[in-house]
């Protein structure tokens, strides 16, 4: 589902190279705190709340944040394996300040309410892997329909604008499948260090499902993920080109799997900011 087995390898490698310290992901991140993201220029005032979304499988605890007045295009955020936590609330709020109505979900709601990782992204991967294993292609599609259906009932959501969706780590395939689940509603899809986007010889591979939509795509690939699966980017480019879908696919050099969330053990601010800028560029074109 994501490159879970390599988190500790990446952490040790980056620590050895002096790119991240134990203090950064130990004391600070272990407390569940997140580094401050750069402020949004001309940030819109926002309103936020913890909300519950009813799905066919239960009640999902989520975070909803949107501009305080008017309507805005909706965005659905799928977090990484460490789940809904302060860092992703911060990212959702930042996106809302840029003019979007944002729902950040707890994908593990069937099993456990957030927080699902005891120490945020500093939680040992073994403690959360079992949560990820409870999710399937079916749950991804069912949840996507329920979450977007909920968003479309909110007064702050612009019904005449397409919806965006973005995923991190295991959330990358979920974002792809969201477009497949609600193809007439989703206009922009972004994956950041997504794991399992390309599943060889599977007709239900997320990249094949996504290619049957009309969405535009942004795929930001970690350098070490590319080293492990060097042909994935080429398959993605070929698939989207053949489907005549706009897709920006790039390997981010000097980045490790998980580099985007500000509480990550391998957070890379310059690359994360570049990816964020490309996300805003995608949504400005696709959510119309």
C-alpha positions, 0 to 999 in steps of 0.5 A: 500500500505504501513503502512502509518497510523503508521508513526506518531505512530512510530515517537512518540514511538521512540522519547519517547524512546530516539532513535530519536529526533525532531531535527533529523527529524525536522530541518535537515530532514524538510529541505529536507536534508539527513544524510551522509551515510558511504563511500564506500570502493574503490568507483568507480568514477560515472557519474549521471544525472537527466533523463526523461523516456518515459512510456505509461502514460507520462514522468517520471522524474528520477535520473540515476547514474552509474560507469563512465567507462565500463558497470555494472548490472542495478538496479531499485530503487522504493522509499518510499511514500515520493518519489524521493528526496536527500536521495534516490539520495544519496542511488542510488549514493552509489550503483553505487559506488559499481559497478551498473548502478542505476535508481531511479524513481519518481513513482508519475510522472503521478501526480507531478514531484519530489520533491513530498513531500514538506519536505522530510520524515518529510512531514505529511503523509496526504499530500502524501497519495493521491499520493500513491492512484493513483498507482495500480498493473497495473501502477506498471507493466507498469512502471516496463517494461518501466523503465527496457526497458530504462535501457537496452538501456543505454551504461553503462548497462551490457546486459549480466547481470541480473537486480536488483530491490529494494523497500522501504515501498510501493516500496516493492510490486513494486519491487516484481511486477517488477520481475513478469513484466519482469521475464526473466530480473530480477535476484535479488529483495529486499524489505525493510520495504515493506508494502503489500507484502502479501495480504490475499486471493488475487491471485494477491498478490505481493508475489504470483506474485513474486513466479512465477519468477526465481529471488532471494529475500531479504526481510527485515522486520521492527520489528513493521511491524512484530508485526502488521502482525506476519504471513507474514514472515511465508507465505513468507518463505513458498511461496518461499520455495514451489517455490524453490526460494532463499529467505532471510527473516528476521525481523530486531529487534529494527527497525521501519517501514521506518528505512533504508533511511538516512533521515527517522524519524526512521533511524536506522544506524546499521540495515540499514547498515546490510540491505545494506550489505545483499543487496550487497550480494544478487546482487553479487549472483543474477545479473550474 
